[in-house]
Structure formats: C-alpha cells, structure tokens
C-alpha cells in the first residue's frame, strides 16, 4: 500500500491556551443550547439531552475513565472538572467554549485554562468512549502541568505533540490497536520507519496520534505503565532528551534504533513482507489525484467512481473519475462552490449511487446539521437537499435497489438508529429504536433486507468493550437477526454479495483488519449463537494475513 493512500482521522484535540481565528471565516452558531448541569464526584457535566439517564450513563463512563487514568497519573481532581457535551458533531462545531474553528475531523477538544473537555456524542458508544477517554487524558495532562512544582502551562512547549497525543491514544485505546498496527505495518513493508527526530520534523508524514501511540506502547512494554507519569513530567520540565538520558539511560538515536528493531524483528518473524502483495491495479491515473483519496464509491455499471480528495489544495472536495481512463472528469461537490454548505462529511461515510447511476447521495453539513444531498452526476449540481427534521445527524446513506428508498444511520438525542427516506412520499421512517448503535446499512440485492454493523451483541452480554457485530433487518417483518461471532472483534462495513447469498465484512479478529465473507449454504442467512470456531465453515478470509495478533509476546508491539 502506498504511503500517500493513507489518511488520518483526528479523533481529539489538545488545545493550546490561546487560539487564533482563521482570517476570513467566522464560527456561525445556528442553534441555541439550553444546558443542564449534572454532577458526579469528579465531573460537572453540561448537556442538553432530553433523557437524563443517557447523561447519567455518560457521566458514569467519565468516572470509570477517571479511575483508570488516576492509577497511571497518580493525580486527583479536587474540584469537579467541566465537561461540555453536544448531541452531535454539527452542534459541537458551533461551541463557544473554543474560540477557533472546529473541523469535521476533530472529535473533541480539551482547553487548558479551565481544563474544560468539549466533545459531541458519536454514532457508536465505542467511539464516544474512545474520545471521552482520550480527552480525559488531556485533562490529567493539563492538571499536572498546572499543579506540579516547577511546571506551568508554558511547559507544554517542551512536550512534542506526538508524545502528548500518543499518550492519549495509548491510554484510551490500549497497547494493541489494529488502526495503529496498519500504519506501523506499512512503515515496515515500505521501509520508512521513523526516528524520533522524524516525528518532530515530519508530522505530515508520521501522524502524531498513531506513531505516538506506538512510542508509548514500546515504552510501557519495556518499563511498565509506572514509567508514564515520571517520563511525562520530566519531559515537560527538562525536555525529551533529558528524560531519555536520565530516566531510560538512552538517547534519541539509540531509542530510535531499538524501536525499529522491535518492529522489524516481530514483522519478520511472521513473514509479513512475504505475505504482502498487490491486491489490484491503481485506479487513478490522473496527473493530480491528490495525496488523500478517501471514501471511493463505484457506480452500478462500474463506469464511474466518486471519491474525496484535497487535489485542489484549498479544501477536501468530491470528484468524479472515469474508470476506463482513470482521469478525473469533474468536481462534484465543494464547499467553495456551494456557499450554503458548511463542510463535507469526509471521514465516516461515502456516497451512494442511485440504481440508474444518474444520482449520488452524499452527506454534507448544512446549518450545523449533517444531512444528505442528492447530486446530479452529469451536471455536478445538487438536485435535492433532504431536510430531515426529526433526525439530528445522518451518516452512511444507502440507496435501495428499486431507487425509492434511501437508508441511513441517524443520530437523535445521542441514539443511533436505522432510518429510511421515501423519495415518493417525502417521509422518513424510523426502523429501529433502542440503545444499541446501528450504522453502515447496506441493501440486499432484492431490497428485502438491510445488513448493518451494531453493538447490540456487546450490550446484551455486558461486554466492557462495546465491539461491533453484524445484524440483518427484515424490511417486511421489521425483525432483526444478530450474527454473533468472533467475540471481542469489531466486524464492520458489511455488504451483500451480488447474488445475496453471502455477506462481505471487515474484521480485526487477528489484530489486523482484513476482509471476510460470511457464507450461506441454505439460501437464508441465520444468526450464529455459539462461538465462531464451531461455525468455521461459514466464515472464510477473502484477503489479508492470518497469524497471531500483533503485539503478542513479552513486549507488546502494535
């Protein structure tokens, strides 16, 4: 996989005490927020959820994260720490707690002066938990900087960004993370493993979140989590070089060599380079395809593809590609061209084509709400904008095979459910209504079923990790069947095969995210109620590597 194919997801922010407003832009606030306050021993939650029990659940999660982080940082909040919670990302972008503009890719922000955590609810409990855990690491970091002897907020200048953000990722995701493993695996295959100096000088190549998490995974793997607080404080006080020398008896060059050796030895032991091979031909043969190529969506006849890129430099836009020539035909959607669009939803969703290939549904931010628009592909103009009054945020649109319905995941009061919009009646119908998250719907070829990713299995069994599994919604009866397999793994992005007899999906069951197919031999997909190994004939890998999870051994390597 080429280096330029990667794009990072900025899941949280570590705000400096002062921020500059970007010239020529203003933060527009479309919605008045009437916050209520809910307190716990260590937090003061500001929210406007109608269901107070959902706010109480969020506050309980904050206390659980507090207990986990307190053991690492050995620090105590003597007064409740403020947390400002928004119902969805569109509302979060309007916050007045942070002066600067907030991008679609920013999952949350912790500002230093008042230590306020500001974040939205996400489409899944798993992602909300991750952002909350990440931001509370920053809250502890700021608290230590302001209260530790001989430290102040100015000491943040001694802390590299990759150390700060990497620690928040390490303590919120853990030592083994398939997303970070993807990046580290690529550095090994293409031989561009960084040094610590590279992390400082080339953040555009070596993303601070992923490589910083890998750094802390090695540090904690060798010296234990008890090294985290003294190493963080010593670096803030004297700088990274002094911390490496005085606490670890090493220097930048020696540590960089050690870091690289651990990864290379591990990946060589599993024969990663021998397993790696090209999975296909390059689609884009345009002279300026852009460094970021995101969320591709192929037309039903295979002639065209829509994808997101920054190829025009000023913003991330939606482009149309001719699949035969590999050349970009036109720009379909841009915030520069469409003045009433605030931003494109470019991280969590892709476009969905109408069955005749003439129209494309895509999610954009309009007046603070992520809502779908219908684009005429030939003209590149917006044909219709869907104002879904009762749905606060929309994601993962999926056009039905008959062209009448648009399925999507909708967020309302922090609850993620499946909906369909009827193009004939102009009405929205809610398909599910429960605590479980339902995302990434995809239609069966006959339009009778929707397959989707859900955390319903994890919720029903009380798993601490709110992992995602696969569900099937029957459009006729409204019943849901849950496919319970690969315990502890995330099984996502499900899709019916063209004949409807199999489901393709991604799973990180072996530590890497690979592609699998779920086969149905009896022409009817049924739920698996027992462990995956007892139904191994139903699940087979389509592509990827099969070996023990990354990180196995005395020193866990991502």
N, C-alpha and C positions, 0 to 999 in steps of 0.2 A: 504494500500500500504506500503510495507516495506521501511525502511529508505534507505537501500542500493540500491534500484531501482532508486533513484534519481541521476541525473547528472546535473551539472550546465553548463550554456552557458556563457562564459566570453565575454561580449559584448564590453568591453572597458578597456583600461589600464591607470593607473596613474603612470607614470614612475618617478622613483627617479632620482635625478641629475646625478648619476653615475650608470652604469650597468656593470656587469662582463660578458665577453664572456664565454659561456659554453665550457669547455675543450674538445677538440677533434672534435669540429664542427666549420664550417665556414659558414658565410652567403654568399651564392652564388648569384650573380647577372647575370641573363640571358639576360636582356633586357635593352638597353639604353633608357633613358627617356628624352625627349626634352620638358621641361616645359615652359609654357607661364604664364604670370602673369596678373591677373585681380584684380582690387582693388575696394573696397567699403569704406564707411566711417570708419568702424572698423576692416576690414579684408583685408589681402593680400593673394589671392588665387593662389597657384601654381598648374597648371593642364596641361594635355596633351590631353584633349578631342578635337576631330576634330570639334564638334559642339559647338561653343562658347555660344550659347543660353542655352545649358544644364549647362555649367559652371556658367552662369549668374543666372540661377534658383537656383543652389546650393548656390551661394553667397547670394541671396535674403533670402533663408532659414536661413543661418547663421545670417543675420541681424535680422530676426524675433526672433530667439533664443536669440540673444544678448539683445533685448529689454525686453524679458521675464525674463532672468536671472538678468539683471541690476536692475529691480524693487526689486528683492529679496536681492541681494548683495549690492545695493546702491554703486556701484563701476563703474568707467569709464575707458575705454581703450583710452589713449590719443594718442597712435600711433597704426597703424593697426597691428592686431595680425596675425601672419603667419598661414596659413592652407595649408597643402600639401595633395593633393587629388590624389588617384590612381584609375585606371579604374576598377580594381577587386582585390580580396584578394591575388591572386598569385603575382601580381605586388607589392602590399603593403608589402608582406613578404620580398621583396628584398630591401626595403627602406634603404638608407644610413643615414637618419635623426636620426634613433635609432640604437645604436650600437649593442644591444643584438639580439638574435634570436627571431623571432615572430612566435607564434604558430598559428595553424589553428583556435583555439578558441578565438583569440584576435581580437576584432572588430575594435579597434582604440587605439591610444596612444597619450597622451599629455605629453611632456617632459618639465622639469621645467626651465632650464637655459634660453632658448629663448622663452618659452611658445608656442612652435610650436605644433599645432594639426595635427596629421598624421593619415589618415584613407583612406579606399577604398570605392567605391560605392558598394552598396549591390544589391541583386536581386529584392528587392522591395523598393519603395520610403519610406514606413513606417519604415523599418529597417535602411535605410540611415538616415532618420530624427532622429530616436532614438539615433543612435551612435553619430551623429553630436551634438544633444542636450546634451548628456552625456559628451562628450569631452569638450564642451564649459563650462560646469560647472567646470571641472577641470582647464580650462584656467582662470576662475574667481578665483578659489581657489588659484592657484599659484600667480596670480596677487596680491591678497590680502596679501598673505604671504610675498611677496617681497616688498610691498609698505606700509603696515600698520606699524605704530610706534611700536617699540619693538618686531617686528616679522621678521623672515627671513625664507629662505627655510629649515633651520635646525629645525624650529618649527614644521615641518611635523611629527617629531618623537613623538610629544605629541598627534597627531591625530590618533585614531585607524583606521585601514584600512576599517572596516565596516562602520564607520562614513563617511569617505571620499567617498567611492564607493556608499554607501547607499544614500547619498545626491545627487550624480549624477544621480542615478536611480530615486529617488523621483522627482527631478526637470525635468527630461526628459520624464518620463512615467506618473507621476501623483500619486495621493493618492490611486486610485483603479486600481489594476493590476492583471488580472487573473493568471499570472505566479507566482507572489509572493503569491497570495491567495492559490495556490496549495501547496506551501511549508508550509505556516502557518497553513493551514487546516490539513496537515499531522502531524505537531507537536502537534496539539490538539488531534487528533484521537489516536495517539500512545503515548501521554503523555511524550514528551521530549522537552517541551517548554524551551528555553534557558534563562539564566540570562545574564546580561551584562558581567559578568566575563567569562561565557561560550563563548561568542562571541570573547573575547580576546584569550582564551586558546585553543579553538577547531574550528578553521576556516575550517578544513577539514570536519566537521560535519555541522556547521552552516555557510553556504555560505555567505560571507560578503555583496554581492550585494543584495540578497533577504532579509536577516534579517536586514541589514542596512536600506533598503528602508522602511521596516515595522517600524523600530525605528523612523525614521523621520516622517512617516505618523502619528504616535501617538503624537509626539512632536508638530508638526504643527497643528494637530487636536485639541489639548488642548490649546496651547498657540498662535496659528496663525503663518502664514509664517513670520511675522515680528521678530520672535524669532530666525530665521535661522542664519542670519549674526552674531548677538552678541554671540550666542551659539558656532558657528564655531570659531570665533576669540578668545573667552575666552578659549575654549578648546585648541586651538593652543598655547595660551600664558601660561596657567596655568595647563592644563590637564583636563581630563574629570571629575574627582571627584570634582574639584573646580567649574567647570561650573555647574554641577548638584546642588551643595550646594548653590552657590551664586546667580545663575540665576533662578533655579527652586525650591529652598528650599527643596531638597530631596537628597537622596544618592543612591548608586548602588542597594542596597538591596530593598529599598522602591520602586524605579522606576521599578526594575525587577518584583516585585510583582504586581504593578499597570498594567504593560504591559501585564502580563499573565492574570490577572483578566479581562481586557477588552476583550481579545480574547476569553477566556473561557466563559464569560457571553454571548457574541454575538453568538458563535457557539452553545452553549447550548440552546439559545433561538430559534434557528431554527431546533433543534433536529438533529444535524449533526451526532452524534455517532449512533443514531437510524437508520439513513439513510444509514450509511456506512455498506458495506458487501463485502465479497469476490466476485470478478467478474469471477473467474475461478481458475484453478489449476496452480501451479507452473510448468513451462515448463522445467527449468533447474534443473536437479538433480545431476549434476556433483559436485565433492568434491571442485573444484576450479572454480566456474562460473565467478568469478571476481566481484568486487564491482560495477563497471559500466557495465551495459548491455544496449546497445544502438541499435537503428535502426534495429529491427528484420525484416526479410524478409522470408516469408514462401514459400517453393517450390510449384509448381502447384499441385502435388499429395499429399502434406501435410506430406511427409516423412522426410523432412529436413528443417532446418532453418539456415539462416546466420545471425550473429549478431556481433556487435563490443564490445570489452572489453579490459581492461588492465590486464587480468588474468595472463599474462606472465611478468608483472611488468615493463618492460622497455619501452613499447610503447602501444598505442591503436591499436589492430590488428583485423582482420576479421576472425571469426571462424565459423565452420560448426557443427551443432548439429543434432543428431539423435532424432527425435521427440518421438519415441516409448520408448527409454531408457532414454532420457533426458541428455545423455552424449555427451561431445564434441568429435567429431571424428578427426578433424584436424584443423590446422590453414591454412586458405585460402590465406591470404594476409598480408604482414608485410613489413614495411619499412626496417627492419633489414634483411629480406630475399631477398627483391627486391631492390638492391642497386640503381637502376636508378629512384626509386620512392621517391619523397621528403617527402610526407605525404599522409595520407588517409583523405578524406573529411568526418569527423565523426560526424558533428553536424547538418547539414541541409538536409541530404539525406540518403536514404537506397539503398540497392541493388535491382536489378530487374532480375527475373529469366526468362530464355527462356521458351517457352511453353512446351518443352520436358523435362525441369528440368535438362538438362545437363550443361548449361552455366549460368553464373551470370554476369550481367553488374554492375560495381561499379565505382565511381568517385575517382580519385587519382590526386595528384599534381605531374606533370612531367615537369621539366624545367620551373617551375614558372607558369604553367597553369593547372587549374583543368580540366581534360579530362577523358573520360570513358575508362575503360579497360574491356575486356571480359575474364572471368576466367573459366577454365575447372574445374568443381566442384569435379570430381572424383580424378583428379591428383593434384589439388590445384595449377596448373600452369597457367600463363597468356597466353591465346591462341592468343589474338589480342589486339593491342593498337590502339585506334581510334584517329588519329591526325586531329582535325577539325580546319583547318587553319583559317577560317573566323569567328570562334566563340572564344572569349577570355576566357570564363569560362563556365562550364557546371554544371548543377545540376538536381536532380530529374529524373533520367533515367527511362523509362517505355517501356518494350518490348511489341510489338504488338502481338495479339493472333495468327497470322499466322507465326510469327517468322521472318518476313522480315524486319520490321522497328523498330528502337529504337527512341522513342520520348524523348525529354528532354527540359528543360528550359535553354536557352543560354543567356549569357550576352555579349553584344558588345557595346563599347563606352557608357557604363552606361545604356544601354537599355536592358530590359529583355523581351525576346520573346520565342515563341514555335518553335522548330525545329524537324525534323525527319532525321535520318540517315538510308539509304537504304543499307542493307548488300550485296545485289546483285550487285548494280551499284557502290557502294562505294561513293555515293554522299550524300551531305547534302542539305535538302530543308527547307527554312525558311517559316513557316506557318503564322506568324503574324509579323507586323512591325508597331508599334505605341508606344505612350508614356506610355501606361498602362503596368504594370508588369503582366506577365503570368508565373505562377510557378506550380509545383506539378501536371503535367499531368498524367492522368490515362485513359486507353482504355476501351471502351465499349466491351462487350463480342464478338460482331460481327466485331469489328475493324473499324466501320464506324464513330465513334465519339471519341473525346477526351474531358474529363471533366477536369477542371483546376481551380485554385484559381487566382483571378485577382483583381486589384484595379480600374478597368475601371469604375465601377459604381460611386465610390467616386470621381474620376477625372471628370466625366461627370457632376456631380451635384455640384462640387466645394466644397466638404466637407473638413473641416480643418483636420480631421482625415482620413488619407489615408487607411481606412479599406479595408479588402479583402472580396470579394464575389465570387460567382461561375459562371463560363462560360462554354459553350459547343461548341466545334469546330467540324464542319461537314467536314470530310475528302473529301467528294465528291464535295461539292459546295464551300468550304472554308469560309462559313458563320459562324458567332459567335452569339450565343444567351446568353444574360446575365440574370441570375436569381437574381432579386433584392428583397431581403427580410432581415429581422432582421436588420433594419437600425442602424448603429453605431457599429455593432458587427463585429468580424472577423470570417468568415466562411471559413475554410481551410481543407486541406487534403481530397478532395473529391474522391470518389471511387464508381464505378458502382457496383450494386448488381449482383450476378451470372446470373440472368435472364434478366438483363439490364433494368428492369422496375423501379428501384429506385436508388437514389444516397445517399450514406452514407457520412457524413461530420462532422467535429468538429466545434462547435460554442461556443463563450463565451457570448452569449446574456444575460445570467442571472448573469454574474460576474464570473462564473466558466466555464472552458472549458469542455463541455460534448459532447456526440455523438448523432447525429440526423440522421433521414432518410427523404429524400425528395421523396414522393411517386408520381407515375404517374398512374392515373386511365384510361387514354385514350391511353396508349401504345406509347405516344410521349411526351417527356419532353418539356414543354413550359415555356417561361420566365414569371415570376410574376412581373407585372408592378405596383402593388399597395402595400399597407402596408401588413405586414405579417399576422396581425390579421384577415384580410379579406380572407386569404387563409390558415387558420389554419389547415384545414384538410389535407393539403399537407405535413405539417411538424410535425413530432412526435419525441419525445425523445426516443432513443434506450437505453441509460443508463445514469445515473447521477442523480443529485439532482435538484429540481425545487423550488426555493424560491426567495426572493428578493436579489438583488446583494449584495455581501459582501461589507461592508463599509457604508451601509445605516445608517443614524442616525446623531446626532449632532457631534459625533466624528467618523470620517470615519476610519474603521479598514479594512486593506487589508485581 
